[in-house]
Amino acid sequence: MSAQANAQASPQASPQARTQARTRRAERSGAARAAMLDTAIGLLATRGYSGMKLADVSRDSGYSYGLAPFHFESKAGLLRAIQEEIDASYTDHMAAACDPDIPGREFVDRWVTATFAFAKGHPAHWRASVVILVESVLGVPDVAVEHSRFASRNIETLRTAFERGRRDGSIPASVDPPAAAATVAALMKGINFEWFGDPTVDLDASCRLVLDVVRQVLRP
């Protein structure tokens, strides 16, 4: 046995050695959880909620059967973790793409473009999020609540941008911010559903169409 292994195993190991050992275990545990989440997102996107099995998540990630239940406790717990992971990835992406201090109209354009860019760059995440909405929310109430918050946050972000645009003059005063926000969000959601059912849908063309519709609505 190596000196390092002895230090980890021995109760007489120094506090520093014990701390380092705990850190390594935590890092390995975190890496395993991240790998299983990535696998689970792919399985959810391709097989749906009913076809996503904890055993498959563990095995396809290269770990023993019991590791997924250890980290996520249940299938519902895994689904909640997937929702949180997708939400975090999307939030980070949008924060990097959309400066909240730019004029309202420009923000809306960037928001639409960035949302489509996320779908293209993270297709499994995007498809999995649609699965969560379509197939799982009725059977997993906790996930339904989280998804509702996610959708509400998007509408609130757009509403704030439309209101800011009216103040800074980039959006006509005649525009109703809540109605405009709900309309843009619904248009995006409809295209997402269409793309989910038909992956050949051209997301670039869809993005241009949404931007054209928004600009027509916002025309003075």
Phi, psi and chi 1 to 4 in degrees:
 res  aa     phi    psi   chi1   chi2   chi3   chi4
   1 MET       -  137.4 -178.0  179.0  -68.1      -
   2 SER   -71.7  163.3   67.4      -      -      -
   3 ALA   -62.0  -35.1      -      -      -      -
   4 GLN   -66.1  -44.1 -177.9 -179.6   13.8      -
   5 ALA   -63.6  -39.8      -      -      -      -
   6 ASN   -59.5  -41.2  -83.8  -35.5      -      -
   7 ALA   -64.4  -36.1      -      -      -      -
   8 GLN   -71.8  -36.8  -68.3  178.7   16.2      -
   9 ALA   -84.6  -30.1      -      -      -      -
  10 SER   -77.2  133.7  170.3      -      -      -
  11 PRO   -67.5  -14.5   24.5  -34.2      -      -
  12 GLN   -89.0    3.1  -58.1  -57.1  -40.1      -
  13 ALA   -59.4  150.5      -      -      -      -
  14 SER   -66.5  156.4   69.4      -      -      -
  15 PRO   -55.7  -37.0  -26.8   35.6      -      -
  16 GLN   -64.4  -43.2 -178.9  179.6    6.0      -
  17 ALA   -64.4  -40.5      -      -      -      -
  18 ARG   -65.8  -38.3  -69.2 -163.2  -64.6  -88.6
  19 THR   -64.7  -42.4  -62.1      -      -      -
  20 GLN   -63.9  -39.4  -70.2  173.3  -15.5      -
  21 ALA   -64.4  -42.6      -      -      -      -
  22 ARG   -64.0  -38.3  -75.0 -165.7  -64.2  -89.8
  23 THR   -63.6  -42.7  -61.1      -      -      -
  24 ARG   -64.5  -40.2  -75.4 -169.6  -68.6  -88.6
  25 ARG   -64.4  -41.2  -73.7 -165.0  -63.7  -88.7
  26 ALA   -64.3  -40.2      -      -      -      -
  27 GLU   -64.6  -43.5  -71.5  172.0  -12.0      -
  28 ARG   -63.9  -40.6  -72.5 -165.5  -64.4  -90.3
  29 SER   -64.5  -42.3  178.0      -      -      -
  30 GLY   -64.8  -39.7      -      -      -      -
  31 ALA   -65.3  -39.9      -      -      -      -
  32 ALA   -64.7  -43.6      -      -      -      -
  33 ARG   -63.0  -43.1 -172.2  179.3 -170.3  -81.5
  34 ALA   -63.2  -41.7      -      -      -      -
  35 ALA   -63.8  -42.1      -      -      -      -
  36 MET   -68.5  -36.4  -73.7 -172.1  -67.3      -
  37 LEU   -63.2  -42.8  -91.0  178.6      -      -
  38 ASP   -61.5  -44.1 -171.3   58.8      -      -
  39 THR   -62.8  -44.6  -62.9      -      -      -
  40 ALA   -62.5  -39.0      -      -      -      -
  41 ILE   -61.0  -43.9  -71.5  170.7      -      -
  42 GLY   -63.4  -41.5      -      -      -      -
  43 LEU   -66.9  -41.6  -68.6  175.1      -      -
  44 LEU   -63.7  -40.2 -176.5   64.4      -      -
  45 ALA   -66.3  -33.0      -      -      -      -
  46 THR  -100.3  -29.0   55.1      -      -      -
  47 ARG  -111.5  -13.2  -60.5 -176.7 -173.4  177.0
  48 GLY    81.5  175.9      -      -      -      -
  49 TYR   -66.0  -43.7 -177.4   57.2      -      -
  50 SER   -66.8  -27.7   60.6      -      -      -
  51 GLY   -90.3   -4.4      -      -      -      -
  52 MET   -90.9  112.0 -179.2 -173.9   66.8      -
  53 LYS  -108.9  141.2  -50.0  -64.5 -174.9 -174.9
  54 LEU   -58.3  -39.5  -74.3  172.6      -      -
  55 ALA   -62.4  -39.9      -      -      -      -
  56 ASP   -67.2  -37.7  -66.9  -20.4      -      -
  57 VAL   -61.0  -46.4  170.1      -      -      -
  58 SER   -63.3  -52.4  -64.3      -      -      -
  59 ARG   -63.7  -46.7 -174.8 -172.2   63.3 -113.7
  60 ASP   -68.4  -17.8  -67.9   -0.3      -      -
  61 SER   -89.4   -7.3  -57.9      -      -      -
  62 GLY    91.3   19.6      -      -      -      -
  63 TYR  -120.3  171.6  -61.2  103.9      -      -
  64 SER   -72.1  159.9   62.4      -      -      -
  65 TYR   -54.8  -39.4  164.9   79.4      -      -
  66 GLY   -77.8   -5.2      -      -      -      -
  67 LEU   -73.9  -39.8 -161.2   58.2      -      -
  68 ALA   -62.6  -47.5      -      -      -      -
  69 PRO   -60.3  -34.0  -25.3   34.7      -      -
  70 PHE   -62.4  -43.5  171.5   78.5      -      -
  71 HIS   -80.6  -35.7  -82.0  -78.8      -      -
  72 PHE  -115.8   -7.4  -54.2  107.9      -      -
  73 GLU    71.5  -46.3  -63.4 -174.4   -4.3      -
  74 SER  -153.5  172.6   65.3      -      -      -
  75 LYS   -64.4  -39.5 -166.8  172.0  176.6  179.8
  76 ALA   -63.7  -39.2      -      -      -      -
  77 GLY   -63.9  -38.5      -      -      -      -
  78 LEU   -64.0  -41.6  174.3   59.5      -      -
  79 LEU   -63.5  -39.7 -164.8   64.1      -      -
  80 ARG   -62.6  -41.0  -72.9 -167.2  -64.0  -88.5
  81 ALA   -64.8  -38.3      -      -      -      -
  82 ILE   -63.0  -46.0  -70.2  173.4      -      -
  83 GLN   -58.3  -44.0  174.5   68.1   46.2      -
  84 GLU   -64.4  -40.5  -68.5  168.0    0.6      -
  85 GLU   -65.9  -45.0  174.7   65.1   20.9      -
  86 ILE   -62.8  -43.7  -67.2  173.0      -      -
  87 ASP   -60.3  -44.5 -169.9    9.8      -      -
  88 ALA   -64.6  -43.1      -      -      -      -
  89 SER   -63.7  -43.9  -63.1      -      -      -
  90 TYR   -66.1  -43.5  175.7   75.0      -      -
  91 THR   -61.7  -44.1  -60.9      -      -      -
  92 ASP   -62.4  -43.5  -71.5  -13.7      -      -
  93 HIS   -61.3  -46.3  171.8   85.1      -      -
  94 MET   -69.4  -36.5  -62.1  -58.1  -76.1      -
  95 ALA   -63.0  -37.3      -      -      -      -
  96 ALA   -72.6  -28.2      -      -      -      -
  97 ALA   -92.9  -24.1      -      -      -      -
  98 CYS  -123.3  104.8  -56.6      -      -      -
  99 ASP   -75.4  119.2 -178.4   -9.8      -      -
 100 PRO   -69.0   -8.3   26.3  -34.8      -      -
 101 ASP   -97.1   -3.1  -65.0  -35.7      -      -
 102 ILE   -79.0  163.6   60.5  177.3      -      -
 103 PRO   -53.8  148.6  -28.1   36.2      -      -
 104 GLY   -56.6  -43.4      -      -      -      -
 105 ARG   -65.0  -43.7 -177.9  166.7 -178.0  169.1
 106 GLU   -63.3  -37.7 -177.1 -178.6   -9.4      -
 107 PHE   -61.6  -44.6 -179.1   94.1      -      -
 108 VAL   -60.5  -43.7  173.1      -      -      -
 109 ASP   -59.2  -45.3  -79.6    2.2      -      -
 110 ARG   -66.7  -37.5  -72.5 -165.4 -171.3 -177.5
 111 TRP   -62.3  -46.1 -172.6   92.1      -      -
 112 VAL   -61.3  -48.8  169.9      -      -      -
 113 THR   -62.1  -43.4  -57.9      -      -      -
 114 ALA   -67.0  -34.6      -      -      -      -
 115 THR   -65.3  -44.3  -61.3      -      -      -
 116 PHE   -65.2  -36.8  -83.1  103.5      -      -
 117 ALA   -63.2  -38.2      -      -      -      -
 118 PHE   -64.2  -43.0 -177.0   83.2      -      -
 119 ALA   -60.4  -41.5      -      -      -      -
 120 LYS   -71.2  -37.8  -72.0 -173.9   63.7  178.4
 121 GLY   -81.2  -22.9      -      -      -      -
 122 HIS  -132.8   63.7  -57.1   78.3      -      -
 123 PRO   -61.4  -37.0   21.1  -32.8      -      -
 124 ALA   -66.5  -41.9      -      -      -      -
 125 HIS   -59.2  -44.6  -75.8   62.4      -      -
 126 TRP   -68.4  -43.8 -154.9 -114.1      -      -
 127 ARG   -65.6  -39.7  -71.6 -178.8   67.3   82.8
 128 ALA   -62.4  -37.1      -      -      -      -
 129 SER   -66.0  -34.3   70.3      -      -      -
 130 VAL   -69.8  -38.7  177.5      -      -      -
 131 VAL   -59.5  -44.1  170.9      -      -      -
 132 ILE   -58.3  -42.9  -69.4  172.1      -      -
 133 LEU   -68.2  -47.0  173.4   61.6      -      -
 134 VAL   -78.2  -46.2  172.5      -      -      -
 135 GLU  -103.2  -27.5 -174.2  175.4  -10.2      -
 136 SER  -110.9  -23.6  -54.1      -      -      -
 137 VAL   -64.4  -32.7  -66.6      -      -      -
 138 LEU   -70.2  -30.4  -66.1  178.5      -      -
 139 GLY   -91.5  -13.7      -      -      -      -
 140 VAL  -130.1   86.0 -171.0      -      -      -
 141 PRO   -55.0  -37.4  -25.4   35.0      -      -
 142 ASP   -61.6  -38.4  -70.6  -10.4      -      -
 143 VAL   -70.6  -36.8  175.9      -      -      -
 144 ALA   -58.9  -41.8      -      -      -      -
 145 VAL   -63.6  -45.7  171.1      -      -      -
 146 GLU   -64.1  -41.4  -71.6  -58.9  -41.2      -
 147 HIS   -65.3  -38.4 -171.3   86.3      -      -
 148 SER   -61.4  -40.3  176.3      -      -      -
 149 ARG   -64.4  -40.1  -70.1  172.6 -178.4  164.1
 150 PHE   -60.9  -49.1  173.0   79.0      -      -
 151 ALA   -63.8  -41.8      -      -      -      -
 152 SER   -63.7  -36.7  -62.9      -      -      -
 153 ARG   -65.8  -38.3 -170.7  168.9   66.5 -113.9
 154 ASN   -62.8  -45.9  -82.4  -19.9      -      -
 155 ILE   -63.8  -39.9  -67.9  178.4      -      -
 156 GLU   -63.8  -38.9  179.0   64.1   16.4      -
 157 THR   -61.5  -44.5  -63.4      -      -      -
 158 LEU   -68.4  -42.1  -72.6  168.7      -      -
 159 ARG   -58.3  -44.1 -176.9 -169.0   64.3   76.8
 160 THR   -61.4  -39.9  -59.8      -      -      -
 161 ALA   -66.4  -41.9      -      -      -      -
 162 PHE   -64.5  -40.4  -78.2  118.3      -      -
 163 GLU   -64.6  -42.8  -71.0  179.6  -13.2      -
 164 ARG   -63.4  -38.2 -175.3  168.0   69.3 -106.5
 165 GLY   -64.3  -36.8      -      -      -      -
 166 ARG   -65.0  -37.3  -66.1 -151.6  -42.8  175.4
 167 ARG   -71.2  -39.5  -69.0 -166.0  -59.9  -89.7
 168 ASP   -88.9   -0.7   63.7   33.4      -      -
 169 GLY    86.7    0.4      -      -      -      -
 170 SER   -82.7  -12.0   63.2      -      -      -
 171 ILE  -128.9  133.1  -70.0  175.7      -      -
 172 PRO   -58.3  145.5  -23.3   32.7      -      -
 173 ALA   -65.3  -19.2      -      -      -      -
 174 SER   -75.4  -13.4   58.5      -      -      -
 175 VAL   -73.4  133.4  169.6      -      -      -
 176 ASP   -91.0  106.7 -179.2  -15.0      -      -
 177 PRO   -55.0  -48.1  -29.4   38.4      -      -
 178 PRO   -61.0  -42.6  -24.2   35.7      -      -
 179 ALA   -67.7  -41.7      -      -      -      -
 180 ALA   -64.3  -41.4      -      -      -      -
 181 ALA   -63.2  -45.5      -      -      -      -
 182 ALA   -65.0  -36.2      -      -      -      -
 183 THR   -67.2  -46.0  -60.7      -      -      -
 184 VAL   -64.0  -43.6  172.5      -      -      -
 185 ALA   -62.6  -41.2      -      -      -      -
 186 ALA   -66.6  -39.3      -      -      -      -
 187 LEU   -62.0  -43.7 -176.4   58.2      -      -
 188 MET   -63.3  -43.5  -61.4  -73.8  -72.8      -
 189 LYS   -63.6  -40.0 -174.5  175.9  -67.7 -175.3
 190 GLY   -61.7  -41.7      -      -      -      -
 191 ILE   -66.6  -37.0  -67.3  173.1      -      -
 192 ASN   -59.9  -44.6  -69.1  -20.3      -      -
 193 PHE   -62.8  -41.4  -81.2  120.5      -      -
 194 GLU   -63.7  -42.7 -173.0   65.5   25.5      -
 195 TRP   -66.5  -35.7  176.0   69.0      -      -
 196 PHE   -62.0  -41.9 -179.7   79.0      -      -
 197 GLY   -77.8  -26.3      -      -      -      -
 198 ASP  -138.3   93.6  178.8    9.1      -      -
 199 PRO   -63.9   -8.5  -22.4   33.9      -      -
 200 THR   -81.9   -5.6   65.8      -      -      -
 201 VAL   -56.0  131.6  168.2      -      -      -
 202 ASP   -80.3  105.5 -172.4  -26.6      -      -
 203 LEU   -69.2  -31.8  -69.4 -178.4      -      -
 204 ASP   -65.1  -44.7  -70.0  -30.8      -      -
 205 ALA   -65.8  -37.9      -      -      -      -
 206 SER   -63.8  -40.6  -62.9      -      -      -
 207 CYS   -61.2  -45.2  179.9      -      -      -
 208 ARG   -62.3  -38.7  -68.9 -167.8  -65.6  -89.2
 209 LEU   -64.7  -44.6  175.9   61.4      -      -
 210 VAL   -62.0  -43.0  172.4      -      -      -
 211 LEU   -62.3  -39.2  -70.2  173.4      -      -
 212 ASP   -63.7  -42.3  -75.2  -15.9      -      -
 213 VAL   -63.2  -44.9  169.5      -      -      -
 214 VAL   -60.2  -44.5  170.6      -      -      -
 215 ARG   -66.7  -33.0  -71.5  161.7 -173.8  163.5
 216 GLN   -67.4  -43.2  -73.3  -68.4  -31.7      -
 217 VAL   -62.3  -36.5  170.3      -      -      -
 218 LEU   -91.4    5.0  -59.7 -176.7      -      -
 219 ARG   -65.8  131.8  178.8  175.3  -67.2  176.3
 220 PRO   -61.4      -  -22.8   33.7      -      -
